[in-house]
């Protein structure tokens, strides 16, 4: 089965999202929209906690976790 090649790497996509979030936060601070920033921070924290809460960490084997860390000893 043939794998599709993405135009951008995962790192590039992550950096794009990081830059976009930084710009949005900077604009909200510049225009003194602290209430909106507070709501967005609360929602994003709730989403992060839900992702961590529903992640199934027991199914990840130790070999896979070591491979992600870059240790190939």
C-alpha positions in Angstrom: 0.0 0.0 0.0 1.3 3.3 -0.9 1.8 6.0 1.7 0.8 9.6 1.0 3.6 12.2 1.4 2.5 15.4 3.2 3.8 18.6 1.7 4.8 19.8 5.2 6.5 17.8 7.9 4.9 17.5 11.4 7.5 19.9 12.8 6.6 22.5 10.2 2.9 22.2 11.0 3.6 22.4 14.7 5.7 25.6 14.2 3.0 27.1 12.1 0.4 26.5 14.8 2.8 27.9 17.4 3.3 31.1 15.4 -0.4 31.5 14.8 -1.3 31.1 18.5 1.5 33.5 19.4 0.1 36.1 17.0 -3.4 35.7 18.3 -2.2 36.1 21.9 -0.1 39.1 21.0 -3.1 40.8 19.2 -5.4 40.1 22.2 -2.8 41.6 24.6 -2.2 44.6 22.3 -6.0 45.4 22.1 -6.4 44.7 25.9 -8.9 41.9 25.4 -8.0 40.2 28.6 -11.5 38.7 29.1 -11.3 36.9 25.7 -7.8 35.8 26.5 -9.0 34.4 29.8 -11.8 32.5 28.2 -9.5 31.0 25.5 -7.0 30.0 28.1 -9.7 28.3 30.2 -11.1 26.4 27.2 -7.6 25.3 26.0 -6.7 24.1 29.4 -10.0 22.1 29.6 -9.2 20.5 26.1 -5.7 19.6 27.2 -7.0 18.0 30.4 -9.6 16.0 28.3 -7.0 14.8 25.9 -4.7 13.6 28.7 -7.6 12.1 30.6 -8.9 10.1 27.6 -5.5 9.0 26.3 -4.8 5.3 26.8 -1.2 5.2 28.0 -1.3 1.6 29.0 -1.3 0.4 25.4 2.0 2.1 24.6 4.8 -0.4 25.0 8.1 0.5 26.5 10.0 -0.3 23.3 7.9 2.3 21.4 8.4 4.9 24.1 12.2 4.5 24.0 12.1 4.8 20.2 10.4 8.1 20.4 13.0 9.4 22.8 15.7 8.8 20.3 17.6 6.2 22.3 18.7 3.4 20.0 21.0 1.7 22.5 
